[in-house]
Amino acid sequence: MSYGNKSKEGLLPRYLLAIESSCDETAAAVLSHGELIKSNIVSSQVEIHREYGGIVPEIASRKHLEAISLVVSEAVERAGIGLTDIDAVAITQGPGLVGSLVVGLSFAKAFAVARGIPFTGVNHLAAHLASIFLEPDTPSFPFIGMVVSGGHTSIYRVDSMLSMELLGRTRDDAAGEAFDKVAKILGLEYPGGPVISHLAAKGDPAAFDFPRAMLPDTPLDFSFSGLKTSVLTMVRRLERDQSSLPIEDLCASFQEAVVDVLIKKLILAARNNDISEVVVTGGVAANSRLRQRLSSEASREGIKAFFPSPGYCTDNAAMVAVAGFHQLKAGIKAKVDADVYSRQFS
């Protein structure tokens, strides 16, 4: 990326501090001159929430409070600068867990006001879509972007860094949430995505014919609750009929059903909008089966697929930095009374 040194309202930040705290990762990053990520620190709470089989919001908020100062300090130190060198802040404002978001926004406000520097509130989903611009190979505008994670499964037409239109979203469970719930049904550990992906690689994706909800009335919307229920029904039937479950085949067949739906709807959105580039972001974008099949099937359709590096798929502050820089470049700044929001934009 390469930009000029002035925005609509003056000089662009030399060093932008970005903070992400929408769920259970406390993250901070430093972006230099809108071009180079100098540091990207993520403190995960996975081990803490694993014993509960999912995220406990109250615990997540408390852990953010404990970690945020240390994470920011480490990000600044690894960037090779001092706190006084930071001249703007970008913070995830929503959607996400309210308590977690409040910790990050409160810290960002206090830091910015104390230093007399601007801050901007970033939409978490816009940040995920911006994560592709952390890579050397990037799409052109417009492109079709999909955010697929534990909390979100949505498709957007992205016309610029600041303009995107929602085309479809999940009606119930997000894809990552379905992975977690199915993992729990199968007695596997949390989070479910990585463990199911690992086991699925050894299984038969055609062993079980699980449903694919295509929703003809709203063809770009998603629904994964029926798939989850179908897995549960099959597991109960198998437990009655045999002594052990074919875990690897169940994982492979479940994963294939999710991947089928994601790919079909993403390619349909590209066709409907006459767009030849698609981007998949969010935690589930790290899934190797999804990356393999989409790259192949999109290519056959004359469509190029882009994925962020796996480290930029899960929640991180580098993606917030990219989105926040462009907002500041356009003169978009938050006020001191800015508040968080829990639901995604439409």
TORSE-319417 format. One record per residue (C-alpha): x, y, z. Coordinates in steps of 0.05 Angstrom, whole numbers, plus 32768, in hexadecimal, padded with zeros to 4 digits. Example, Ala and Ser with C-alpha at 12.3 -4.5 7.8 and 13.67 -1.06 7.14 Angstrom:
{X:80F6&Y:7FA6&Z:809C}
{X:8111&Y:7FEB&Z:808F}
***
This chain:
{X:8000&Y:8000&Z:8000}
{X:8018&Y:8046&Z:7FF2}
{X:7FF5&Y:8087&Z:8002}
{X:8001&Y:80D2&Z:8004}
{X:8011&Y:80F6&Z:8044}
{X:7FD1&Y:8120&Z:804B}
{X:7F89&Y:810F&Z:8058}
{X:7F4A&Y:8138&Z:804F}
{X:7F57&Y:8158&Z:8092}
{X:7FA3&Y:815C&Z:8095}
{X:7FDF&Y:8130&Z:80A0}
{X:7FD6&Y:80E4&Z:80A1}
{X:7FF0&Y:80BE&Z:80DE}
{X:8038&Y:80A9&Z:80DD}
{X:802B&Y:8074&Z:8111}
{X:7FE4&Y:805A&Z:811A}
{X:7FD4&Y:802F&Z:8157}
{X:7F9B&Y:7FFE&Z:814A}
{X:7F77&Y:7FD6&Z:8180}
{X:7F48&Y:7F9A&Z:8178}
{X:7F1E&Y:7F7F&Z:81B2}
{X:7EDC&Y:7F6A&Z:8193}
{X:7EDB&Y:7F23&Z:81AE}
{X:7F10&Y:7EFA&Z:81D2}
{X:7F51&Y:7F14&Z:81B3}
{X:7F73&Y:7F52&Z:81CE}
{X:7F9C&Y:7F6D&Z:8195}
{X:7FC5&Y:7FAA&Z:8183}
{X:7FED&Y:7FBD&Z:8145}
{X:8015&Y:7FF8&Z:812D}
{X:8010&Y:800F&Z:80E4}
{X:8047&Y:803C&Z:80C9}
{X:8035&Y:8071&Z:8096}
{X:7FFA&Y:8048&Z:807D}
{X:802A&Y:8017&Z:805D}
{X:804C&Y:7FE8&Z:808E}
{X:8033&Y:7FC0&Z:80C9}
{X:806B&Y:7FCB&Z:80FC}
{X:804C&Y:7F9D&Z:8130}
{X:800F&Y:7F71&Z:8139}
{X:8004&Y:7F53&Z:817E}
{X:7FCA&Y:7F24&Z:818F}
{X:7FBB&Y:7F0A&Z:81D5}
{X:7F8A&Y:7ED0&Z:81CE}
{X:7F5A&Y:7EB7&Z:8204}
{X:7F4E&Y:7E74&Z:81E3}
{X:7F6C&Y:7E4B&Z:821B}
{X:7F42&Y:7E70&Z:824F}
{X:7F00&Y:7E65&Z:822A}
{X:7F0F&Y:7E1E&Z:8214}
{X:7EF8&Y:7DFF&Z:8255}
{X:7EB4&Y:7E1F&Z:824B}
{X:7EAD&Y:7E08&Z:8203}
{X:7EA3&Y:7E4F&Z:81EA}
{X:7EAD&Y:7E98&Z:81FA}
{X:7E93&Y:7EB2&Z:823D}
{X:7E88&Y:7EFD&Z:8232}
{X:7E94&Y:7F13&Z:827A}
{X:7ED6&Y:7EEE&Z:827D}
{X:7EEA&Y:7F09&Z:8239}
{X:7EDF&Y:7F51&Z:8250}
{X:7F07&Y:7F46&Z:8290}
{X:7F41&Y:7F28&Z:8269}
{X:7F42&Y:7F63&Z:8239}
{X:7F48&Y:7F92&Z:8274}
{X:7F84&Y:7F6A&Z:828E}
{X:7FA7&Y:7F65&Z:824A}
{X:7F9B&Y:7FA5&Z:8224}
{X:7FD1&Y:7FD2&Z:8242}
{X:8005&Y:7F9B&Z:823B}
{X:7FF1&Y:7F8B&Z:81F3}
{X:7FF3&Y:7FD3&Z:81DD}
{X:8036&Y:7FDE&Z:8200}
{X:8053&Y:7FA1&Z:81DD}
{X:8039&Y:7FB7&Z:8199}
{X:8058&Y:7FFC&Z:81A1}
{X:809A&Y:7FDF&Z:81BA}
{X:809F&Y:7FAC&Z:8181}
{X:8091&Y:7FE4&Z:8150}
{X:80D1&Y:8005&Z:8169}
{X:80AE&Y:8046&Z:817D}
{X:8094&Y:8067&Z:81BC}
{X:804D&Y:8076&Z:81D2}
{X:8059&Y:80C0&Z:81C2}
{X:8066&Y:80AD&Z:8179}
{X:801E&Y:8094&Z:8170}
{X:7FF6&Y:80CA&Z:814D}
{X:7FB3&Y:80A7&Z:8140}
{X:7F8B&Y:806C&Z:815B}
{X:7F5B&Y:803C&Z:8138}
{X:7F2E&Y:8011&Z:8163}
{X:7EFA&Y:7FDB&Z:8155}
{X:7EB8&Y:7FFB&Z:8167}
{X:7E8B&Y:7FC1&Z:8155}
{X:7E6B&Y:7F90&Z:8149}
{X:7E80&Y:7F60&Z:8180}
{X:7E78&Y:7F52&Z:81CA}
{X:7E64&Y:7F94&Z:81EB}
{X:7E8E&Y:7F8B&Z:8229}
{X:7ECC&Y:7F79&Z:8201}
{X:7EC2&Y:7FB3&Z:81D1}
{X:7EB9&Y:7FE5&Z:820A}
{X:7EFD&Y:7FD2&Z:8226}
{X:7F20&Y:7FE1&Z:81E4}
{X:7EF9&Y:8020&Z:81D4}
{X:7F03&Y:803D&Z:821A}
{X:7F4E&Y:8031&Z:8216}
{X:7F52&Y:8050&Z:81D0}
{X:7F2A&Y:808D&Z:81E5}
{X:7F54&Y:8098&Z:8223}
{X:7F95&Y:8090&Z:81FC}
{X:7F7F&Y:80BF&Z:81C3}
{X:7F62&Y:80F5&Z:81F0}
{X:7F9E&Y:80F5&Z:821E}
{X:7FCD&Y:80FD&Z:81E2}
{X:7FA0&Y:812D&Z:81BC}
{X:7F9F&Y:8100&Z:817E}
{X:7F65&Y:80E9&Z:8152}
{X:7F45&Y:80A4&Z:8157}
{X:7F15&Y:8080&Z:8129}
{X:7EE4&Y:8048&Z:8136}
{X:7EE9&Y:800D&Z:8106}
{X:7EB3&Y:7FDA&Z:80F4}
{X:7ECE&Y:7F95&Z:8104}
{X:7EB3&Y:7F77&Z:80C3}
{X:7ED0&Y:7FB0&Z:8099}
{X:7F12&Y:7FA2&Z:80BB}
{X:7F0F&Y:7F58&Z:80A8}
{X:7F01&Y:7F6C&Z:805F}
{X:7F3C&Y:7F9C&Z:8062}
{X:7F6A&Y:7F64&Z:807A}
{X:7F76&Y:7F4F&Z:8032}
{X:7F9C&Y:7F8F&Z:8027}
{X:7FD1&Y:7F77&Z:8058}
{X:7FE6&Y:7F46&Z:8021}
{X:8013&Y:7F53&Z:7FE5}
{X:7FDE&Y:7F39&Z:7FB4}
{X:7F9E&Y:7F62&Z:7FBB}
{X:7F5C&Y:7F67&Z:7F96}
{X:7F42&Y:7FA2&Z:7F6E}
{X:7F02&Y:7FC6&Z:7F80}
{X:7ECB&Y:7FB2&Z:7F7C}
{X:7ED1&Y:7F6C&Z:7F98}
{X:7EA3&Y:7F3C&Z:7FBD}
{X:7EB9&Y:7F32&Z:8005}
{X:7EA3&Y:7EFD&Z:8036}
{X:7EAF&Y:7F01&Z:8081}
{X:7EA9&Y:7EBB&Z:809E}
{X:7EB9&Y:7EB1&Z:80E8}
{X:7E9E&Y:7E9B&Z:812B}
{X:7E70&Y:7ED7&Z:812F}
{X:7E62&Y:7EEA&Z:80E7}
{X:7E54&Y:7ECD&Z:80A3}
{X:7E44&Y:7F05&Z:8072}
{X:7E50&Y:7F17&Z:8029}
{X:7E5E&Y:7F5E&Z:8012}
{X:7E69&Y:7F83&Z:7FD1}
{X:7EA6&Y:7FAD&Z:7FE1}
{X:7EAD&Y:7FEB&Z:7FB5}
{X:7EE4&Y:800F&Z:7FDC}
{X:7F06&Y:800E&Z:801F}
{X:7ECC&Y:8038&Z:8039}
{X:7E91&Y:801D&Z:8011}
{X:7E73&Y:7FD8&Z:8016}
{X:7E2D&Y:7FBC&Z:800D}
{X:7E12&Y:7F80&Z:8034}
{X:7DF8&Y:7F4B&Z:8004}
{X:7DEA&Y:7F11&Z:8033}
{X:7DF3&Y:7EFA&Z:807B}
{X:7DE5&Y:7EBE&Z:80A7}
{X:7D9F&Y:7EB7&Z:80C3}
{X:7DB7&Y:7E90&Z:8100}
{X:7DFA&Y:7E71&Z:8110}
{X:7E39&Y:7E8D&Z:80F1}
{X:7E65&Y:7E59&Z:80CE}
{X:7E9A&Y:7E5B&Z:8104}
{X:7E65&Y:7E55&Z:8139}
{X:7E4B&Y:7E16&Z:8116}
{X:7E92&Y:7DF9&Z:8117}
{X:7E95&Y:7E05&Z:8162}
{X:7E51&Y:7DE7&Z:8170}
{X:7E5E&Y:7DA9&Z:8145}
{X:7EA1&Y:7DA0&Z:8168}
{X:7E7C&Y:7DA0&Z:81AA}
{X:7E4A&Y:7D6D&Z:8190}
{X:7E85&Y:7D40&Z:817C}
{X:7EA8&Y:7D49&Z:81BE}
{X:7EE1&Y:7D71&Z:81A0}
{X:7F05&Y:7DAD&Z:81BE}
{X:7EF6&Y:7DF7&Z:81B4}
{X:7F00&Y:7E1A&Z:8186}
{X:7EE2&Y:7DE9&Z:8154}
{X:7EFC&Y:7E04&Z:8112}
{X:7F45&Y:7DED&Z:8116}
{X:7F37&Y:7DA9&Z:8135}
{X:7EFF&Y:7D98&Z:8104}
{X:7F2A&Y:7DAE&Z:80C9}
{X:7F63&Y:7D82&Z:80E2}
{X:7F37&Y:7D44&Z:80EB}
{X:7F10&Y:7D52&Z:80AA}
{X:7F51&Y:7D4B&Z:8083}
{X:7F51&Y:7D01&Z:8096}
{X:7F07&Y:7CF4&Z:8089}
{X:7ED8&Y:7CE9&Z:804F}
{X:7EB1&Y:7D29&Z:803D}
{X:7E7B&Y:7CFF&Z:801A}
{X:7E70&Y:7CCF&Z:8054}
{X:7E32&Y:7CF5&Z:806C}
{X:7E02&Y:7D1E&Z:8042}
{X:7DF7&Y:7D5A&Z:806F}
{X:7DC8&Y:7D91&Z:8057}
{X:7DDD&Y:7DD0&Z:8032}
{X:7DAC&Y:7E09&Z:8040}
{X:7DA9&Y:7E32&Z:8000}
{X:7D6D&Y:7E5F&Z:8012}
{X:7D4E&Y:7E6D&Z:7FCD}
{X:7D27&Y:7EAB&Z:7FE5}
{X:7D67&Y:7ECC&Z:7FFE}
{X:7D9E&Y:7EA7&Z:7FD8}
{X:7DD8&Y:7ECC&Z:7FF6}
{X:7DC3&Y:7EC1&Z:803F}
{X:7DDD&Y:7E88&Z:8069}
{X:7DC0&Y:7E57&Z:809B}
{X:7DEA&Y:7E24&Z:80C1}
{X:7DBB&Y:7E11&Z:80FA}
{X:7D9B&Y:7DD9&Z:80D2}
{X:7DDF&Y:7DBC&Z:80C0}
{X:7DF3&Y:7DBC&Z:810A}
{X:7DB1&Y:7D99&Z:811C}
{X:7DBC&Y:7D65&Z:80E5}
{X:7E01&Y:7D55&Z:8101}
{X:7DE4&Y:7D4D&Z:8147}
{X:7DAD&Y:7D1F&Z:812D}
{X:7DDF&Y:7CF4&Z:8108}
{X:7E0D&Y:7CF0&Z:8145}
{X:7DD4&Y:7CD8&Z:8171}
{X:7DC0&Y:7CA4&Z:813D}
{X:7E07&Y:7C8A&Z:8136}
{X:7E10&Y:7C87&Z:8182}
{X:7DD3&Y:7C5A&Z:8186}
{X:7DEB&Y:7C2C&Z:814E}
{X:7E36&Y:7C26&Z:815A}
{X:7E6A&Y:7C2B&Z:8190}
{X:7E95&Y:7C62&Z:8173}
{X:7E8A&Y:7C9E&Z:8147}
{X:7EAC&Y:7CA8&Z:8103}
{X:7EC5&Y:7CEC&Z:811B}
{X:7EF2&Y:7CFA&Z:80DF}
{X:7EBA&Y:7CEB&Z:80AD}
{X:7E88&Y:7D15&Z:80D4}
{X:7EB9&Y:7D50&Z:80D6}
{X:7EC9&Y:7D4A&Z:808C}
{X:7E7F&Y:7D46&Z:8077}
{X:7E6B&Y:7D80&Z:80A4}
{X:7EA5&Y:7DAB&Z:808B}
{X:7E94&Y:7D9B&Z:8043}
{X:7E4C&Y:7DB2&Z:804D}
{X:7E63&Y:7DF4&Z:8069}
{X:7E97&Y:7DFF&Z:8033}
{X:7E65&Y:7DED&Z:7FFC}
{X:7E35&Y:7E23&Z:8013}
{X:7E6A&Y:7E58&Z:801D}
{X:7E88&Y:7E4E&Z:7FD8}
{X:7E46&Y:7E49&Z:7FB2}
{X:7E2B&Y:7E89&Z:7FD1}
{X:7E6C&Y:7EB0&Z:7FC8}
{X:7E71&Y:7E9D&Z:7F7E}
{X:7E27&Y:7EAD&Z:7F75}
{X:7E32&Y:7EF2&Z:7F92}
{X:7E6C&Y:7EFE&Z:7F63}
{X:7E42&Y:7EE8&Z:7F27}
{X:7E07&Y:7F12&Z:7F3B}
{X:7E33&Y:7F50&Z:7F41}
{X:7E5E&Y:7F40&Z:7F03}
{X:7E9C&Y:7F43&Z:7F2F}
{X:7ED9&Y:7F16&Z:7F22}
{X:7EFD&Y:7F1B&Z:7F65}
{X:7EE8&Y:7EFF&Z:7FA9}
{X:7F07&Y:7F05&Z:7FEE}
{X:7EFB&Y:7ED7&Z:802A}
{X:7F0E&Y:7EF1&Z:806F}
{X:7F02&Y:7EE0&Z:80B8}
{X:7F17&Y:7EA4&Z:80E1}
{X:7EF7&Y:7E6F&Z:80B5}
{X:7F1E&Y:7E8B&Z:807A}
{X:7F5A&Y:7E67&Z:8097}
{X:7F37&Y:7E24&Z:8089}
{X:7F63&Y:7DFE&Z:8058}
{X:7F29&Y:7DD9&Z:8036}
{X:7F04&Y:7E1B&Z:8028}
{X:7F43&Y:7E3B&Z:800C}
{X:7F53&Y:7DFF&Z:7FE0}
{X:7F0E&Y:7DF6&Z:7FC3}
{X:7EFD&Y:7E3F&Z:7FBA}
{X:7F3E&Y:7E4D&Z:7F96}
{X:7F30&Y:7E14&Z:7F66}
{X:7EE6&Y:7E1E&Z:7F5B}
{X:7EEB&Y:7E6A&Z:7F55}
{X:7F22&Y:7E62&Z:7F21}
{X:7EF5&Y:7E36&Z:7EF7}
{X:7EC2&Y:7E6E&Z:7EF8}
{X:7EF5&Y:7EA2&Z:7EE3}
{X:7EF6&Y:7EBF&Z:7F29}
{X:7F34&Y:7ECE&Z:7F52}
{X:7F31&Y:7EBE&Z:7F9C}
{X:7F59&Y:7EE2&Z:7FD1}
{X:7F66&Y:7ECE&Z:8019}
{X:7F8D&Y:7EF2&Z:8050}
{X:7FC7&Y:7ECC&Z:8070}
{X:7FAD&Y:7E9F&Z:80A8}
{X:7FC8&Y:7ECE&Z:80DD}
{X:7F9E&Y:7F06&Z:80C1}
{X:7F5E&Y:7EDC&Z:80BD}
{X:7F52&Y:7ED9&Z:8108}
{X:7F45&Y:7F19&Z:812F}
{X:7F81&Y:7F48&Z:812E}
{X:7F91&Y:7F92&Z:8132}
{X:7FB8&Y:7F97&Z:80F0}
{X:7F77&Y:7F93&Z:80C9}
{X:7F59&Y:7FC9&Z:80F6}
{X:7F96&Y:7FF4&Z:80E7}
{X:7F8B&Y:7FEF&Z:809C}
{X:7F41&Y:8000&Z:80A0}
{X:7F4E&Y:8037&Z:80D3}
{X:7F84&Y:8058&Z:80A9}
{X:7F55&Y:805E&Z:806E}
{X:7F1F&Y:807C&Z:809A}
{X:7F50&Y:80B0&Z:80B5}
{X:7F67&Y:80BE&Z:806F}
{X:7F1F&Y:80CE&Z:805D}
{X:7F18&Y:80FA&Z:809B}
{X:7EED&Y:80C9&Z:80C2}
{X:7EFA&Y:80D3&Z:810C}
{X:7ED4&Y:80BD&Z:814A}
{X:7EBC&Y:80EB&Z:8181}
{X:7ECA&Y:80E3&Z:81CA}
{X:7E82&Y:80CC&Z:81D6}
{X:7E87&Y:8094&Z:81A3}
{X:7E68&Y:8052&Z:81BC}
{X:7E6F&Y:8009&Z:81A8}
{X:7E3B&Y:7FE2&Z:8181}
{X:7E2E&Y:7F97&Z:8184}
{X:7E0C&Y:7F8A&Z:8141}
{X:7E29&Y:7F8C&Z:80FA}
{X:7E19&Y:7FC2&Z:80C8}
{X:7DE8&Y:7FB5&Z:808F}
***
